[in-house]
């Protein structure tokens, strides 16, 4: 019985520096070191498990022009992986990997130039056939599809943003169907893609970066029996969009936390195995967490700082050691002072500390005429817009964003 073992990871974001600082001992940003530590964990796990494939679903770098140090550190790790194992590495480009200027190579495409065996970088949709130590496998590759990648300027010159979005979504669906038709049933197949899937639960980072015109693919189009596993990148939260059926449609999530919106999410990668059974090819998988940096939010006010003994009981140095800590300090107004020296002494074991003033909302608030507590949010927004003539020209856009915020808040409540 044939078995092909693989690792699926995505959204590495080498070059991210948010909440980082320079490590005096190494000269590197601490966030770069965090990401490289987690990446080392993934690649070492791949060698330990003797996997046949390592699939990277885009956003290797955080920006299109990474620093030479960042490129070198990633290249060293990929080279070490393929030299120390029999694994094949396949990467598709994510939206962060594409150069903004047409015709330029992406930073990820350094590997073909270096002629590293068993490393494949895919910039355009295509089906590739790989021979692994445990037999052949098909990888249907779908890199990030921006407007310039699927539409020429003449095609979308007269289209609205919404029409462009719909057109790109249609073409993405057509590409996925075409890739599935090119597969053969005798060998297993995986769809490796960097895209936004409808109904995926977003991390906070995507709520800020995904635009209303980003193409979104229905899950029904990814739920294709030609594939035994669908390996997705772009959304930073680990999830299976097809829990009760096959194939698994998996966002592996990012391997490190990007900011505090991902504070409570487990970060990691997927170890999977495709095997031959009496009923055809099947897939099993499990999520494995990386040693990602802890992010911790602490709520404080003046009364918390008055008793030393209570603080020692509440805040153990071990709990906050090497964590990225955010202190939200409640004040009654902008002029209130914060004893930052005291707070810094409490969290001195943290890797980094951010202190934010949070205004207490007990102050009297002026009520708008015509508003009542029994109104729904959208009804209240309508009433508010009626009192503000200067907002009427953007009323539809405001309502659209409000509806999205309500939906997002509902999703979070249900998690």
C-alpha positions as CSV (number, residue, x, y, z in Angstrom):
1,X,0.0,0.0,0.0
2,X,1.5,3.3,-1.1
3,X,1.7,6.2,1.4
4,X,2.9,9.7,0.7
5,X,3.7,11.9,3.6
6,X,3.6,15.7,3.4
7,X,3.9,18.9,5.3
8,X,1.7,21.9,4.5
9,X,2.6,25.4,5.8
10,X,1.9,28.9,4.6
11,X,2.2,32.6,5.5
12,X,5.7,32.6,6.8
13,X,6.1,36.4,6.4
14,X,9.8,36.6,6.8
15,X,10.7,40.3,7.2
16,X,7.8,41.1,9.6
17,X,9.1,43.4,12.3
18,X,6.0,44.4,14.2
19,X,6.6,44.3,18.0
20,X,10.2,43.4,17.4
21,X,13.5,45.0,18.4
22,X,17.2,44.5,17.5
23,X,18.9,41.6,19.4
24,X,22.2,43.1,20.5
25,X,23.8,39.7,20.5
26,X,22.9,38.8,16.9
27,X,22.1,42.1,15.2
28,X,18.8,40.6,13.9
29,X,15.3,41.8,14.6
30,X,13.7,39.6,17.3
31,X,10.6,39.0,15.1
32,X,12.8,37.7,12.3
33,X,14.4,35.3,14.9
34,X,10.9,34.2,16.0
35,X,9.9,33.3,12.5
36,X,13.1,31.5,11.7
37,X,12.8,29.6,14.9
38,X,9.3,28.4,14.0
39,X,10.5,27.6,10.4
40,X,13.4,25.6,11.8
41,X,10.9,23.6,13.9
42,X,8.8,22.8,10.8
43,X,11.7,21.8,8.6
44,X,13.3,19.7,11.4
45,X,10.0,18.0,11.9
46,X,9.9,17.3,8.1
47,X,13.2,15.5,8.3
48,X,12.3,13.6,11.5
49,X,9.1,12.3,9.9
50,X,10.9,11.6,6.5
51,X,8.2,13.4,4.6
52,X,8.0,13.1,0.8
53,X,6.7,16.7,0.2
54,X,6.9,20.1,1.8
55,X,4.1,22.3,0.4
56,X,4.4,26.1,1.0
57,X,1.1,27.9,0.1
58,X,2.5,31.4,-0.4
59,X,3.5,34.6,1.4
60,X,7.1,33.4,2.2
61,X,8.3,37.0,2.6
62,X,6.4,39.9,4.2
63,X,7.3,42.4,1.5
64,X,8.2,42.2,-2.1
65,X,11.8,43.4,-1.6
66,X,13.1,41.5,1.4
67,X,16.5,42.3,2.8
68,X,19.4,40.1,1.6
69,X,19.8,38.7,5.1
70,X,16.1,37.5,5.0
71,X,16.6,35.9,1.6
72,X,19.8,34.2,2.8
73,X,18.3,32.9,6.0
74,X,15.4,31.3,4.1
75,X,17.6,29.9,1.3
76,X,19.9,28.3,3.9
77,X,17.0,26.5,5.5
78,X,15.5,25.2,2.3
79,X,18.9,24.0,1.1
80,X,19.5,22.2,4.4
81,X,16.1,20.6,4.2
82,X,16.6,19.1,0.7
83,X,20.2,18.1,1.3
84,X,19.3,16.4,4.6
85,X,16.2,14.5,3.3
86,X,14.4,13.1,0.3
87,X,11.7,15.7,0.4
88,X,10.5,17.7,-2.6
89,X,9.6,21.3,-1.9
90,X,6.9,23.1,-3.9
91,X,6.0,26.8,-3.3
92,X,3.3,28.9,-4.9
93,X,3.6,32.7,-4.7
94,X,1.3,34.6,-2.4
95,X,0.1,38.2,-2.7
96,X,3.1,39.4,-0.5
97,X,5.6,37.6,-2.8
98,X,4.7,39.3,-6.1
99,X,6.7,42.3,-7.2
100,X,4.5,45.4,-7.9
101,X,6.3,46.1,-11.2
102,X,5.4,43.8,-14.0
103,X,8.2,41.7,-15.5
104,X,10.3,41.5,-12.4
105,X,11.2,38.3,-10.7
106,X,9.9,37.7,-7.1
107,X,12.4,37.2,-4.3
108,X,11.2,33.6,-4.0
109,X,12.4,32.8,-7.5
110,X,16.0,32.9,-6.4
111,X,15.9,29.1,-6.1
112,X,15.8,28.2,-9.9
113,X,18.7,30.7,-10.4
114,X,20.7,28.8,-7.7
115,X,19.7,25.5,-9.4
116,X,18.7,23.8,-6.2
117,X,17.4,20.3,-7.0
118,X,13.9,19.2,-5.7
119,X,12.7,22.8,-5.2
120,X,9.9,24.0,-7.4
121,X,8.5,27.6,-7.4
122,X,5.2,28.2,-9.2
123,X,4.2,31.6,-10.4
124,X,1.4,30.7,-12.8
125,X,-1.4,28.1,-12.5
126,X,-0.3,24.7,-13.7
127,X,-0.4,20.9,-12.8
128,X,3.0,19.4,-12.0
129,X,3.8,15.8,-11.7
130,X,6.4,14.8,-9.1
131,X,8.2,11.5,-8.4
132,X,8.7,11.0,-4.7
133,X,10.5,8.2,-2.9
134,X,7.0,6.7,-2.4
135,X,5.7,7.1,-6.0
136,X,4.3,9.8,-8.2
137,X,1.9,12.6,-7.0
138,X,0.2,15.4,-8.8
139,X,0.2,19.0,-7.5
140,X,-2.3,21.4,-9.0
141,X,-0.7,24.8,-8.3
142,X,-2.7,28.1,-8.1
143,X,-0.6,31.1,-7.0
144,X,-2.3,34.3,-5.9
145,X,-4.4,35.8,-8.7
146,X,-4.3,39.5,-8.8
147,X,-6.0,41.7,-11.4
148,X,-2.9,42.0,-13.6
149,X,-2.4,38.2,-13.5
150,X,-5.8,37.3,-15.0
151,X,-7.0,40.4,-16.8
152,X,-5.3,42.7,-19.4
153,X,-5.6,46.4,-19.1
154,X,-7.9,46.6,-22.1
155,X,-10.2,44.0,-20.6
156,X,-10.9,45.7,-17.3
157,X,-10.5,49.4,-18.4
158,X,-14.3,49.9,-18.6
159,X,-15.3,47.6,-15.7
160,X,-16.2,48.7,-12.2
161,X,-14.3,47.2,-9.2
162,X,-17.2,44.9,-8.5
163,X,-17.3,43.7,-12.1
164,X,-13.6,43.1,-12.1
165,X,-13.9,41.0,-8.9
166,X,-16.7,38.9,-10.4
167,X,-14.7,38.3,-13.5
168,X,-11.6,37.2,-11.6
169,X,-13.7,34.9,-9.5
170,X,-15.1,33.3,-12.6
171,X,-11.7,32.8,-14.1
172,X,-10.3,31.3,-10.8
173,X,-13.2,28.8,-10.8
174,X,-12.5,27.9,-14.4
175,X,-8.8,27.4,-13.6
176,X,-9.5,25.1,-10.6
177,X,-11.9,23.0,-12.8
178,X,-9.4,22.8,-15.6
179,X,-6.6,21.7,-13.2
180,X,-8.9,19.0,-11.8
181,X,-9.7,17.7,-15.2
182,X,-6.0,17.4,-16.0
183,X,-5.4,15.0,-13.1
184,X,-5.4,11.2,-13.5
185,X,-7.2,8.9,-11.0
186,X,-4.3,6.4,-10.7
187,X,-2.1,8.8,-8.8
188,X,-3.0,11.1,-5.8
189,X,-3.5,14.8,-6.3
190,X,-3.2,17.9,-4.1
191,X,-4.5,21.4,-4.8
192,X,-1.9,23.9,-3.5
193,X,-3.3,27.5,-3.7
194,X,-3.0,31.0,-2.2
195,X,-6.5,32.4,-2.2
196,X,-9.5,33.7,-0.1
197,X,-12.2,31.0,0.3
198,X,-15.8,32.0,1.1
199,X,-16.9,31.3,4.7
200,X,-13.3,31.1,6.0
201,X,-13.0,32.4,9.5
202,X,-10.6,35.4,9.4
203,X,-7.8,36.4,11.8
204,X,-7.8,40.0,12.7
205,X,-5.0,40.7,10.3
206,X,-7.1,39.6,7.3
207,X,-10.0,41.9,8.5
208,X,-7.5,44.8,8.0
209,X,-5.8,43.7,4.8
210,X,-8.5,41.9,2.7
211,X,-10.3,44.4,0.6
212,X,-13.9,44.3,-0.5
213,X,-12.7,43.7,-4.1
214,X,-10.5,40.7,-3.4
215,X,-11.6,37.6,-5.4
216,X,-13.3,35.0,-3.2
217,X,-13.7,31.3,-4.3
218,X,-16.7,29.3,-3.1
219,X,-15.8,26.3,-1.0
220,X,-18.0,24.1,-3.3
221,X,-15.4,24.7,-6.1
222,X,-12.6,23.6,-3.9
223,X,-14.5,20.5,-2.8
224,X,-13.4,18.5,-5.8
225,X,-13.0,14.8,-5.7
226,X,-10.1,15.0,-8.1
227,X,-8.0,16.1,-5.1
228,X,-7.3,14.2,-1.9
229,X,-6.2,17.3,0.0
230,X,-6.5,21.1,-0.6
231,X,-3.6,23.0,0.9
232,X,-4.5,26.7,1.2
233,X,-2.6,29.9,2.2
234,X,-3.6,33.5,2.8
235,X,-5.8,33.2,5.9
236,X,-3.8,33.1,9.1
237,X,-6.1,30.9,11.1
238,X,-5.9,27.1,11.0
239,X,-9.2,25.6,9.9
240,X,-10.8,22.8,7.8
241,X,-13.5,24.2,5.5
242,X,-14.8,20.7,4.7
243,X,-14.9,18.9,8.1
244,X,-17.7,16.4,7.3
245,X,-16.4,15.4,3.8
246,X,-13.4,14.7,1.7
247,X,-11.1,16.2,0.6
248,X,-9.9,18.2,3.6
249,X,-9.8,21.8,2.6
250,X,-7.2,23.3,5.0
251,X,-5.8,26.6,5.8
252,X,-2.7,25.7,7.8
253,X,-2.5,29.3,9.1
254,X,0.6,31.3,9.8
255,X,3.5,29.8,11.6
256,X,4.0,32.9,13.9
257,X,1.6,35.5,15.3
258,X,1.6,38.7,13.3
259,X,0.0,40.9,15.9
260,X,-2.5,41.0,18.9
261,X,-5.5,40.1,16.7
262,X,-4.0,36.6,16.5
263,X,-3.2,36.5,20.3
264,X,-5.4,33.5,21.1
265,X,-4.9,31.4,17.9
266,X,-2.7,28.4,17.8
267,X,0.1,28.7,15.2
268,X,1.6,25.9,13.3
269,X,1.5,23.6,10.2
270,X,-0.2,20.4,9.0
271,X,1.3,16.9,8.8
272,X,-0.6,14.8,6.3
273,X,-0.5,11.4,4.7
274,X,-2.2,10.2,1.5
275,X,-2.6,6.5,1.3
276,X,-4.1,3.9,-1.0
277,X,-7.1,2.0,0.2
278,X,-9.7,-0.4,-1.3
279,X,-11.9,2.7,-2.0
280,X,-9.2,4.7,-3.6
281,X,-6.9,7.4,-2.3
282,X,-7.6,8.7,1.2
283,X,-6.0,11.4,3.3
284,X,-5.4,11.9,7.1
285,X,-3.9,14.9,8.7
286,X,-3.1,16.6,12.0
287,X,-2.3,20.2,13.1
288,X,1.0,20.7,14.9
289,X,1.8,23.9,16.8
290,X,5.1,25.7,16.4
291,X,7.0,27.3,19.3
292,X,5.5,30.7,18.4
293,X,6.0,33.8,20.5
294,X,3.3,34.4,23.1
295,X,1.2,37.5,22.8
296,X,-0.6,38.6,26.0
297,X,-3.0,41.5,26.7
298,X,-3.3,42.8,30.3
299,X,-6.1,45.1,31.5
300,X,-5.1,47.5,34.3
301,X,-6.3,50.6,36.0
302,X,-5.0,52.8,38.9
303,X,-6.4,50.6,41.6
304,X,-4.3,47.7,40.3
305,X,-1.1,49.6,41.0
306,X,-1.9,50.5,44.6
307,X,-1.1,47.2,46.3
308,X,2.2,45.6,45.6
309,X,1.2,42.2,47.1
310,X,-1.8,41.9,44.9
311,X,0.2,42.6,41.8
312,X,2.8,39.9,42.7
313,X,0.0,37.4,43.0
314,X,-1.7,38.4,39.8
315,X,1.3,38.8,37.6
316,X,3.9,36.0,37.7
317,X,7.1,36.7,35.9
318,X,7.1,33.2,34.5
319,X,3.7,33.8,32.8
320,X,5.0,36.9,31.0
321,X,8.6,35.9,30.4
322,X,9.7,36.4,26.8
323,X,6.1,37.3,25.7
324,X,5.0,40.3,23.7
325,X,2.8,42.1,26.3
326,X,0.2,44.8,25.7
327,X,-1.0,46.7,28.8
328,X,-4.3,48.4,28.3
329,X,-4.4,51.0,31.1
330,X,-7.8,52.5,31.8
331,X,-7.9,56.3,32.4
332,X,-10.8,58.7,32.7
333,X,-9.3,61.3,30.3
334,X,-6.3,62.2,28.0
335,X,-4.6,64.2,30.7
336,X,-4.4,61.3,33.2
337,X,-0.9,60.1,33.8
338,X,0.3,56.5,33.6
339,X,3.0,55.2,35.9
340,X,4.9,53.6,33.0
341,X,8.0,53.0,35.2
342,X,6.0,50.9,37.6
343,X,4.3,49.0,34.8
344,X,7.7,48.3,33.1
345,X,9.1,47.0,36.4
346,X,6.1,44.6,36.7
347,X,6.6,43.2,33.2
348,X,10.4,43.4,33.0
349,X,10.6,39.8,31.9
350,X,8.5,40.4,28.8
351,X,10.2,40.3,25.4
352,X,8.6,43.6,24.5
353,X,6.0,45.8,26.2
354,X,3.4,48.2,24.7
355,X,1.3,50.5,27.0
356,X,-2.0,51.8,25.7
357,X,-4.3,54.4,27.3
358,X,-7.9,53.2,27.3
359,X,-10.5,55.9,28.1
360,X,-13.1,55.0,30.6
361,X,-16.5,55.5,29.0
362,X,-18.5,56.3,32.1
363,X,-18.5,60.0,31.1
364,X,-21.9,61.4,30.0
365,X,-22.4,60.9,26.2
366,X,-24.6,63.2,24.1
367,X,-27.5,61.2,22.5
368,X,-28.5,61.8,19.0
369,X,-32.1,63.0,18.5
370,X,-34.3,60.2,17.2
371,X,-32.1,57.4,18.5
372,X,-33.4,54.8,21.1
373,X,-32.0,51.8,22.9
374,X,-34.6,49.5,21.2
375,X,-33.3,50.2,17.7
376,X,-31.3,47.8,15.6
377,X,-27.8,48.8,14.6
378,X,-28.6,49.3,11.0
379,X,-31.7,51.3,11.8
380,X,-29.8,53.5,14.2
381,X,-27.1,54.1,11.5
382,X,-29.9,55.2,9.1
383,X,-31.2,57.7,11.6
384,X,-27.7,59.0,12.3
385,X,-27.0,59.5,8.6
386,X,-30.2,61.4,8.3
387,X,-28.9,64.0,10.8
388,X,-25.6,64.4,8.9
389,X,-26.2,65.7,5.4
390,X,-22.5,65.5,4.7
391,X,-22.6,61.7,5.1
392,X,-25.4,61.0,2.6
393,X,-23.1,60.7,-0.4
394,X,-21.3,57.8,1.3
395,X,-24.3,56.3,3.0
396,X,-24.2,53.0,1.0
397,X,-20.5,52.5,1.6
398,X,-21.0,53.1,5.4
399,X,-23.8,50.6,5.5
400,X,-21.8,48.0,3.6
401,X,-18.9,48.3,6.0
402,X,-21.3,48.2,9.0
403,X,-22.9,45.0,7.8
404,X,-19.5,43.4,7.4
405,X,-18.5,44.4,10.9
406,X,-21.7,42.9,12.3
407,X,-21.1,39.7,10.4
408,X,-17.4,39.5,11.6
409,X,-18.5,40.2,15.2
410,X,-21.1,37.4,14.9
411,X,-18.5,35.0,13.6
412,X,-16.2,35.8,16.6
413,X,-19.1,35.3,19.1
414,X,-19.8,31.9,17.6
415,X,-16.1,30.7,17.8
